[in-house]
Amino acid sequence: MNARHDVLSLEPRESAPTLPDQFRPHPLRGPFNALFFTALDRYLDRLLRPHKQSLFGSLPATVVELGPGVGANLRYLRAGTRLIAVEPNPAMHDRLRARAARAHIDLELHTTSAERIDLPDESVDAVISSLLLCTVTDPVAVLSEVHRILRPGGQYAFLEHVAAPDGTALRRLQRAVRRPWSWTFEGCSCERDLQAVIEAVGFAETTVETYRLRSPFVPVNSQIAGVARNRN
Ligand SMILES: C[S@@+](CC[C@H](N)C(=O)[O-])C[C@H]1O[C@@H](n2cnc3c(N)ncnc32)[C@H](O)[C@@H]1O
């Protein structure tokens, strides 16, 4: 991993109470982001739909979603799905609840951070997330939790924006905007090599597609989508 990528330690960690894994809601930026993702919901879905359809098109009856925000992925779930949503940002909750009710999704909202998911080991068949690992404080801890809660053969389907290849103009732009971007989007980084992190946490098999969006939100145009599986 390049030295200028975000620091994503893959070293074994002890569970210390000082780990900076608690999401801290912001009284202004939380509601701003809820409004932002609501206003752009249809536009973002048009951009991401081909990838999301293949990732989220045939999910089981119970799904865990990490960081669902205002519910961008609920449109991919069948009515009657039990959705265990791990979303610590209170600014997202009302819209998420309303949307789940409209879509006839049985929503179980967990307000913990995804770094410490309050679900038992090997208890679910499917975990999904989109545009999440860019924002969490500790992607390695989140992915270790995904690995822990998935049953043997269970799948994690993800879609993320990532650092562009070193030396490209896009990579330089991602570096240049890092501070205002992170401030505005509640910790979001465009500089993470998330494919490397996903591949390093111990899934039995990982399939990743790399692609480039054409959107005005240029720093997030380098993306990955894929599935990581636990051993059967
Ligand atoms: C960029 S938004 C994406 C929302 C939604 N997944 C989408 O695709 O529109 C990131 C989401 O992750 C949530 N989030 C941030 N840190 C988190 C954490 N540590 N654990 C779980 N969710 C978190 C935020 O509250 C927000 O809803």
The ligand as an SDF file (V2000), in Angstrom:
LIG
                    3D

 27 29  0  0  0  0  0  0  0  0999 V2000
  -21.5620    7.9830    2.5270 C   0  0  0  0  0  0  0  0  0  0  0  0
  -22.8790    7.4480    3.5250 S   0  0  0  0  0  0  0  0  0  0  0  0
  -23.5430    6.1410    2.5170 C   0  0  0  0  0  0  0  0  0  0  0  0
  -24.9400    5.7880    2.9040 C   0  0  0  0  0  0  0  0  0  0  0  0
  -25.5600    4.6480    2.0770 C   0  0  0  0  0  0  0  0  0  0  0  0
  -24.8830    3.4010    2.3260 N   0  0  0  0  0  0  0  0  0  0  0  0
  -25.5520    4.9690    0.6100 C   0  0  0  0  0  0  0  0  0  0  0  0
  -24.9620    4.2280   -0.1740 O   0  0  0  0  0  0  0  0  0  0  0  0
  -26.1810    5.9810    0.2470 O   0  0  0  0  0  0  0  0  0  0  0  0
  -21.9960    6.5740    4.8140 C   0  0  0  0  0  0  0  0  0  0  0  0
  -22.9240    6.0110    5.8760 C   0  0  0  0  0  0  0  0  0  0  0  0
  -22.1480    5.2700    6.7970 O   0  0  0  0  0  0  0  0  0  0  0  0
  -22.5630    5.6000    8.1220 C   0  0  0  0  0  0  0  0  0  0  0  0
  -21.4310    5.3770    9.0190 N   0  0  0  0  0  0  0  0  0  0  0  0
  -20.3620    6.1760    9.2690 C   0  0  0  0  0  0  0  0  0  0  0  0
  -19.5500    5.6030   10.1600 N   0  0  0  0  0  0  0  0  0  0  0  0
  -20.1020    4.4070   10.4720 C   0  0  0  0  0  0  0  0  0  0  0  0
  -19.7190    3.3460   11.3410 C   0  0  0  0  0  0  0  0  0  0  0  0
  -18.5970    3.3970   12.0510 N   0  0  0  0  0  0  0  0  0  0  0  0
  -20.5340    2.2770   11.4210 N   0  0  0  0  0  0  0  0  0  0  0  0
  -21.6740    2.1850   10.6750 C   0  0  0  0  0  0  0  0  0  0  0  0
  -22.0830    3.1570    9.8410 N   0  0  0  0  0  0  0  0  0  0  0  0
  -21.3040    4.2520    9.7540 C   0  0  0  0  0  0  0  0  0  0  0  0
  -22.9550    7.0760    8.0070 C   0  0  0  0  0  0  0  0  0  0  0  0
  -23.7990    7.4660    9.0620 O   0  0  0  0  0  0  0  0  0  0  0  0
  -23.6560    7.0810    6.6700 C   0  0  0  0  0  0  0  0  0  0  0  0
  -24.9960    6.7390    6.7910 O   0  0  0  0  0  0  0  0  0  0  0  0
  1  2  1  0
  2  3  1  0
  2 10  1  0
  3  4  1  0
  4  5  1  0
  5  6  1  0
  5  7  1  0
  7  8  2  0
  7  9  1  0
 10 11  1  0
 11 12  1  0
 11 26  1  0
 12 13  1  0
 13 14  1  0
 13 24  1  0
 14 15  1  0
 14 23  1  0
 15 16  2  0
 16 17  1  0
 17 18  1  0
 17 23  2  0
 18 19  1  0
 18 20  2  0
 20 21  1  0
 21 22  2  0
 22 23  1  0
 24 25  1  0
 24 26  1  0
 26 27  1  0
M  CHG  2   2   1   9  -1
M  END
$$$$
